[in-house]
Amino acid sequence: MNLNAQQLDQDGYDVRGFSHGLYIDGTWRSSSDGRLIDVVDPSSGAVIAAVPDATVEDATAAVEAAAKAARRWRETAPRKRSEILRRCFELMVERSETLAMLISLENGKALRDARGEVAYAAEFFRWNAEEAVRITGEFGTAPSGTNRIVVDYEPIGICVLITPWNFPAAMATRKIAPALAAGCTVVLKPASETPLTAYALAALYSEAGVPAGVVNVLTTTSPGPLTSAMLADPRVRKLSFTGSTGVGRTLLGEASK
């Protein structure tokens, strides 16, 4: 099946509108230096879109946005967070064919496999929507028998999420959904080869009611400097990475500083 941009413009979901900006603080913007990354259809070698090539300055802005949104999101009632995540699931199901076509176009995956990935990816939102209202603490008697011990679980803070090219939807939602359910804000850095799916999903989150700054998306061809800058910020409290062992070791070293 030969896919093109026009085929992706259906159900009022024009993915071409999502391919022209970094998603920071609920807005679409250019990179600070104006540079772009070509997105290539691997089946034909044709350039299908261009997305911003984020800089360290853009990464800093994304962390600032996540920090600004953090208090409001962590204080949002678990039931409300649950309803928003459930709506993310519903929208992914409603737009599943468009998302599958987009994955196939930028990733090269067979359309049948892409449909399976979208269904799989959506389930992370359904599961975590149900878990958001079940984040409970613990209460017990101290070993001495004279005191009571209360354990309360709180959102850890800003999470930096790094995903690979081979599952552009599923690897993003399996990281984003539990973070949002727990009350954390996130900065997602998808693979530069497959950024369009991440941007399409970001627009969907906004439509579902995720507040500005809770989810931020950066694309870049210079992941090292960006990631180092974000991990050096004390407000960033968690890193989730899926990728090669070598890069994982490097990130582990950065995160341990």
C-alpha positions as CSV (number, residue, x, y, z in Angstrom):
1,M,0.0,0.0,0.0
2,N,1.4,3.4,-1.0
3,L,0.9,5.8,1.8
4,N,1.0,9.6,1.5
5,A,0.1,12.6,3.5
6,Q,-3.3,13.0,2.0
7,Q,-4.3,9.5,3.2
8,L,-3.4,10.5,6.7
9,D,-5.8,13.4,6.7
10,Q,-9.0,11.8,7.9
11,D,-11.5,12.1,10.7
12,G,-10.3,15.7,11.3
13,Y,-6.9,14.3,12.4
14,D,-4.3,16.0,10.1
15,V,-1.0,14.7,11.2
16,R,0.8,17.1,8.9
17,G,-0.1,19.8,11.5
18,F,1.9,17.9,14.1
19,S,5.1,17.6,12.2
20,H,6.3,21.2,12.4
21,G,7.1,22.0,16.0
22,L,8.5,20.9,19.3
23,Y,5.7,20.3,21.8
24,I,6.7,22.3,24.9
25,D,4.2,23.7,27.5
26,G,1.2,22.8,25.4
27,T,2.4,24.8,22.3
28,W,4.1,23.9,19.0
29,R,7.3,25.8,18.4
30,S,10.5,25.8,16.2
31,S,13.8,24.9,17.6
32,S,15.8,27.8,19.0
33,D,18.3,27.7,16.1
34,G,15.7,26.9,13.4
35,R,17.3,23.6,12.3
36,L,15.2,20.7,11.0
37,I,15.4,17.0,10.8
38,D,14.1,15.2,7.6
39,V,11.8,12.3,8.3
40,V,12.3,9.6,5.6
41,D,9.9,6.9,4.4
42,P,12.2,3.8,4.7
43,S,10.4,2.0,1.9
44,S,11.1,4.7,-0.7
45,G,13.8,6.9,0.7
46,A,11.4,9.9,0.2
47,V,11.4,12.8,2.7
48,I,7.9,12.9,4.1
49,A,8.2,15.7,6.7
50,A,10.7,17.8,8.6
51,V,10.6,18.3,12.3
52,P,12.6,20.7,14.5
53,D,16.1,19.7,15.7
54,A,16.0,20.6,19.4
55,T,18.9,22.3,21.2
56,V,20.0,22.4,24.8
57,E,18.0,25.6,25.1
58,D,14.9,23.8,24.0
59,A,15.5,21.0,26.4
60,T,15.9,23.5,29.2
61,A,12.5,25.1,28.2
62,A,10.9,21.7,28.3
63,V,12.2,21.0,31.8
64,E,10.9,24.4,32.9
65,A,7.5,23.6,31.5
66,A,7.4,20.3,33.2
67,A,8.5,21.9,36.5
68,K,5.8,24.6,36.2
69,A,3.1,22.0,35.6
70,A,4.3,19.6,38.2
71,R,2.5,20.9,41.3
72,R,-0.9,21.3,39.6
73,W,-0.7,17.8,38.1
74,R,0.4,16.1,41.3
75,E,-2.4,17.8,43.2
76,T,-5.0,16.7,40.6
77,A,-7.3,14.2,42.1
78,P,-6.5,10.6,41.1
79,R,-10.0,10.2,39.8
80,K,-9.5,13.1,37.4
81,R,-6.1,11.8,36.3
82,S,-7.8,8.5,35.7
83,E,-10.5,10.0,33.5
84,I,-7.9,11.9,31.4
85,L,-5.9,8.7,30.8
86,R,-9.0,6.8,30.0
87,R,-9.8,9.5,27.4
88,C,-6.3,9.1,25.9
89,F,-7.1,5.4,25.5
90,E,-10.4,6.1,23.8
91,L,-8.9,8.6,21.4
92,M,-6.2,6.2,20.4
93,V,-8.8,3.6,19.7
94,E,-10.9,6.0,17.7
95,R,-7.9,7.2,15.7
96,S,-6.2,3.8,15.5
97,E,-6.2,3.5,11.7
98,T,-4.6,7.0,11.2
99,L,-2.0,6.2,13.8
100,A,-1.2,2.9,12.2
101,M,-0.8,4.4,8.8
102,L,1.5,7.0,10.3
103,I,3.7,4.4,12.0
104,S,3.9,2.4,8.8
105,L,4.8,5.5,6.8
106,E,7.7,6.7,9.0
107,N,8.8,3.3,10.5
108,G,8.4,1.0,7.5
109,K,6.4,-1.5,9.5
110,A,3.7,-3.5,7.7
111,L,0.3,-1.9,8.2
112,R,-1.0,-5.0,9.9
113,D,1.8,-4.9,12.4
114,A,1.3,-1.1,12.9
115,R,-2.4,-1.7,13.8
116,G,-1.3,-4.3,16.4
117,E,1.1,-1.8,17.9
118,V,-1.5,0.9,18.2
119,A,-3.9,-1.5,20.0
120,Y,-1.1,-2.6,22.3
121,A,0.0,1.0,22.9
122,A,-3.5,2.2,23.8
123,E,-3.8,-0.5,26.4
124,F,-1.1,1.1,28.5
125,F,-3.5,4.1,29.0
126,R,-6.5,1.9,29.9
127,W,-4.5,-0.1,32.4
128,N,-2.9,2.9,34.1
129,A,-6.2,4.8,34.1
130,E,-7.5,2.0,36.3
131,E,-4.3,2.0,38.4
132,A,-4.3,5.8,39.0
133,V,-7.0,5.5,41.6
134,R,-5.3,2.5,43.4
135,I,-2.0,4.1,44.4
136,T,-2.4,3.4,48.1
137,G,0.0,3.8,51.0
138,E,0.6,1.5,54.0
139,F,-0.3,1.6,57.7
140,G,1.0,-0.7,60.3
141,T,2.2,-1.2,63.8
142,A,5.8,-0.5,64.6
143,P,7.9,-3.4,65.8
144,S,7.9,-1.9,69.3
145,G,4.2,-1.9,69.4
146,T,4.1,1.6,70.7
147,N,3.8,3.5,67.4
148,R,2.1,3.4,64.1
149,I,3.9,3.6,60.8
150,V,2.3,5.4,57.8
151,V,3.8,5.1,54.3
152,D,2.6,7.5,51.7
153,Y,3.6,7.4,48.1
154,E,4.1,10.7,46.2
155,P,4.9,11.6,42.6
156,I,8.7,11.5,42.3
157,G,8.9,14.5,39.9
158,I,9.9,15.2,36.3
159,C,10.6,12.1,34.3
160,V,12.8,12.1,31.2
161,L,11.7,9.4,28.7
162,I,13.8,8.1,25.8
163,T,12.2,5.8,23.2
164,P,13.5,3.8,20.2
165,W,12.5,3.8,16.6
166,N,11.1,0.3,16.4
167,F,7.9,0.8,18.5
168,P,7.3,4.6,18.2
169,A,3.8,4.4,19.8
170,A,4.0,1.5,22.3
171,M,7.4,2.5,23.8
172,A,6.1,6.0,24.4
173,T,2.8,5.1,26.0
174,R,4.2,2.4,28.2
175,K,6.4,5.1,29.8
176,I,4.1,8.1,29.7
177,A,0.9,6.5,31.0
178,P,2.3,5.2,34.4
179,A,4.2,8.5,34.9
180,L,1.0,10.5,34.4
181,A,-1.1,8.1,36.5
182,A,1.4,8.6,39.4
183,G,1.2,12.4,39.1
184,C,4.5,13.0,37.4
185,T,5.3,15.3,34.5
186,V,7.4,14.1,31.6
187,V,9.8,15.1,28.8
188,L,9.8,12.6,25.9
189,K,12.6,12.3,23.5
190,P,11.6,9.9,20.7
191,A,14.0,8.5,18.1
192,S,14.7,11.1,15.4
193,E,13.9,8.5,12.7
194,T,10.3,8.2,13.9
195,P,9.1,11.5,15.5
196,L,5.8,11.9,13.8
197,T,4.0,9.3,15.9
198,A,5.1,11.0,19.1
199,Y,3.9,14.3,17.9
200,A,0.5,12.9,16.8
201,L,0.1,11.3,20.2
202,A,1.0,14.6,22.0
203,A,-1.8,16.3,20.1
204,L,-4.1,13.5,21.2
205,Y,-3.1,13.9,24.9
206,S,-3.9,17.6,24.7
207,E,-7.3,16.8,23.3
208,A,-7.9,14.3,26.1
209,G,-7.4,17.0,28.7
210,V,-3.7,16.6,29.7
211,P,-2.7,20.1,30.9
212,A,0.0,22.1,29.2
213,G,3.5,21.2,30.4
214,V,2.6,17.8,31.7
215,V,3.8,16.1,28.5
216,N,6.6,17.7,26.5
217,V,8.2,16.2,23.3
218,L,11.6,17.0,21.9
219,T,13.2,15.7,18.7
220,T,16.9,16.0,18.1
221,T,19.9,14.7,16.3
222,S,22.1,15.6,19.2
223,P,20.7,13.5,22.1
224,G,23.9,13.5,24.2
225,P,24.1,17.2,25.0
226,L,20.3,17.5,25.5
227,T,20.0,14.5,27.8
228,S,23.1,15.5,29.8
229,A,21.6,19.0,30.3
230,M,18.3,17.5,31.5
231,L,19.8,14.9,33.8
232,A,22.0,17.6,35.3
233,D,18.9,19.5,36.4
234,P,18.0,18.5,40.0
235,R,14.3,18.8,39.2
236,V,14.6,15.8,36.9
237,R,14.1,12.8,39.2
238,K,13.7,9.8,37.0
239,L,15.0,8.5,33.7
240,S,13.4,5.7,31.6
241,F,15.3,4.5,28.5
242,T,14.8,1.8,25.9
243,G,17.7,1.3,23.5
244,S,21.2,-0.1,23.2
245,T,23.3,-1.4,26.1
246,G,26.1,1.1,25.3
247,V,23.8,4.1,25.4
248,G,22.1,2.7,28.5
249,R,25.5,2.5,30.3
250,T,26.3,6.1,29.4
251,L,22.9,7.3,30.6
252,L,23.3,5.4,33.9
253,G,26.6,7.2,34.4
254,E,25.0,10.6,33.7
255,A,22.0,9.9,36.0
256,S,24.3,8.8,38.9
257,K,26.1,12.1,39.0
